[in-house]
Amino acid sequence: RRKVLLIGGGVANFTDVAATFTGIIQALKDCAGKLQEAKMHLFVRRGGPNYEAGLRMMQQLGEEIQVPVTVFGPDASMTSIVKLARDYLAADAHSES
């Protein structure tokens, strides 16, 4: 059964998003096997200084560890992303029926 991990935050004023994602990326690499086993899909949303580079880093991580990652910038609301994640999970539930 599919699972999702939401990684999101507000629009930072001064925090370098790419720098923040560096630590998150290392943690995700450390548990890549578990993410794959869990059929995890990452939904990432962030805005602020250097967010484009940070989101590219997250997409590259997905390719590297073979885990699907969908990224969104500050123009996407967390509410809409949660709905997409919920729909992703519901599609899996329907395919099992």
C-alpha positions in Angstrom: 0.0 0.0 0.0 1.2 3.5 -0.9 2.3 6.1 1.6 3.1 9.8 1.4 5.5 12.1 3.2 4.7 15.8 3.1 7.6 18.1 3.5 6.4 21.7 3.7 6.9 25.0 5.2 5.9 28.6 4.9 7.7 31.2 2.7 10.9 32.0 4.4 12.1 35.5 4.7 15.8 34.9 5.4 16.3 31.1 5.6 18.2 29.6 2.7 15.8 26.9 1.6 18.6 24.9 -0.3 20.7 24.9 2.8 17.8 23.7 4.9 17.1 20.9 2.4 20.7 19.7 2.6 20.1 18.2 6.0 16.7 16.8 5.0 18.2 15.2 1.9 20.9 13.5 3.9 18.3 12.1 6.3 16.2 10.8 3.4 19.3 9.2 1.8 20.1 7.5 5.1 16.6 5.8 5.0 16.2 5.4 1.2 15.7 1.6 1.5 12.9 2.1 4.0 11.3 4.7 1.8 11.4 2.4 -1.2 9.9 -0.5 0.8 7.1 1.7 2.1 6.3 2.8 -1.5 6.6 6.4 -0.3 5.9 9.4 -2.4 7.3 12.7 -1.2 5.3 15.9 -1.7 7.6 18.9 -1.1 6.5 22.6 -0.9 8.6 25.5 0.1 9.3 29.1 -0.8 11.9 31.7 0.2 15.5 32.5 -0.7 17.0 29.9 -3.0 13.9 27.8 -3.0 14.2 26.9 -6.7 17.6 25.3 -6.1 16.3 23.6 -3.1 13.4 22.1 -5.0 15.7 21.0 -7.8 17.9 19.2 -5.2 14.8 17.4 -3.9 13.9 16.3 -7.4 17.4 15.0 -8.0 17.2 13.2 -4.7 14.1 11.4 -5.9 15.9 10.2 -9.0 19.0 9.2 -7.0 17.1 7.1 -4.4 14.4 6.0 -6.8 11.5 7.5 -4.8 8.9 9.7 -6.4 9.1 13.3 -5.4 6.7 16.0 -6.5 7.8 19.6 -5.7 5.8 22.8 -5.4 6.9 26.4 -5.0 5.3 29.1 -2.9 2.4 29.6 -5.4 0.9 26.3 -4.4 -1.1 26.1 -1.2 -0.5 23.4 1.4 -4.2 22.6 1.2 -4.1 21.8 -2.5 -1.0 19.7 -1.9 -2.6 17.7 0.9 -5.6 17.1 -1.5 -3.2 15.8 -4.2 -1.5 13.5 -1.6 -4.9 12.3 -0.4 -6.0 11.6 -4.0 -2.8 9.7 -4.6 -3.5 7.5 -1.7 -7.2 7.0 -2.6 -6.2 5.9 -6.1 -4.1 3.1 -4.6 -7.0 2.1 -2.4 -9.3 1.9 -5.4 -6.9 -0.2 -7.4 -6.8 -2.8 -4.5 -10.6 -3.2 -4.7 
